[in-house]
Amino acid sequence: MPSTRLLFTVRAADCHACAHDPRAAVELLGPALESAPAAALPALVGHELRGLRGRLAPYEPQAARRLAELAGA
C-alpha cells in the first residue's frame, strides 16, 4: 500500500477512535496492517500510528501492539 494511502487510512481510523468507535477503527485498519511494509515507514505515518496506538490501546490491545511494531515504538 502506498504511504499516502496508508496515511489516509490511519487518519480515517483515528477519526473513528476519537469518536469512541475503536472497533470500526480496527476494522478499517485491518487490510492496511496486513499489507504494511516491513521496511521503515515515512516519519509522518509513524507519528500518526503512535497517536492512534495510544487511543486504541485500552480497547484493542492486539491492534495497538501491531501499531507499535509498525511505528517502531
C-alpha positions as CSV (number, residue, x, y, z in Angstrom):
1,M,0.0,0.0,0.0
2,P,1.5,3.4,-0.9
3,S,2.4,5.5,2.1
4,T,-0.1,8.3,1.1
5,R,-3.0,5.8,1.1
6,L,-1.7,4.3,4.4
7,L,-1.6,7.7,6.0
8,F,-5.2,8.5,4.8
9,T,-6.3,5.1,6.2
10,V,-4.6,5.7,9.6
11,R,-6.1,9.2,9.8
12,A,-9.6,7.8,9.0
13,A,-9.2,5.1,11.6
14,D,-8.0,7.7,14.1
15,C,-11.3,9.6,13.5
16,H,-13.2,6.5,14.4
17,A,-11.1,6.1,17.5
18,C,-11.7,9.7,18.5
19,A,-15.4,9.2,18.0
20,H,-15.2,6.3,20.6
21,D,-15.6,3.6,18.0
22,P,-12.4,1.6,18.3
23,R,-14.0,-1.5,16.6
24,A,-14.6,0.5,13.4
25,A,-11.1,1.8,13.6
26,V,-9.6,-1.7,13.8
27,E,-11.9,-2.9,11.0
28,L,-10.7,-0.1,8.8
29,L,-7.1,-0.7,9.6
30,G,-7.2,-4.5,9.1
31,P,-6.2,-4.6,5.5
32,A,-3.6,-1.8,6.0
33,L,-2.0,-3.6,8.9
34,E,-1.8,-6.8,6.9
35,S,-0.2,-5.2,3.9
36,A,2.0,-2.7,5.7
37,P,5.6,-2.8,4.5
38,A,8.3,-4.4,6.7
39,A,10.6,-1.5,5.8
40,A,10.6,1.8,7.7
41,L,7.6,3.9,7.2
42,P,7.7,7.7,6.5
43,A,8.0,9.7,9.6
44,L,4.6,11.3,9.4
45,V,2.9,7.8,9.1
46,G,4.9,6.6,12.1
47,H,3.8,9.7,14.1
48,E,0.1,9.1,13.2
49,L,0.4,5.4,14.1
50,R,1.9,6.2,17.5
51,G,-1.0,8.5,18.3
52,L,-3.6,6.0,17.1
53,R,-1.9,3.3,19.1
54,G,-2.3,5.4,22.3
55,R,-6.0,5.8,21.6
56,L,-6.7,2.2,20.7
57,A,-4.5,0.5,23.5
58,P,-7.2,0.5,26.2
59,Y,-9.8,-1.1,23.9
60,E,-7.9,-3.1,21.3
61,P,-4.6,-4.2,22.8
62,Q,-3.7,-6.6,19.9
63,A,-4.1,-3.9,17.3
64,A,-2.2,-1.5,19.5
65,R,0.8,-3.9,19.7
66,R,0.8,-4.3,15.9
67,L,0.8,-0.5,15.5
68,A,3.7,-0.3,17.9
69,E,5.6,-2.8,15.7
70,L,4.9,-0.7,12.6
71,A,5.7,2.6,14.2
72,G,8.9,1.3,15.6
73,A,7.9,2.3,19.2
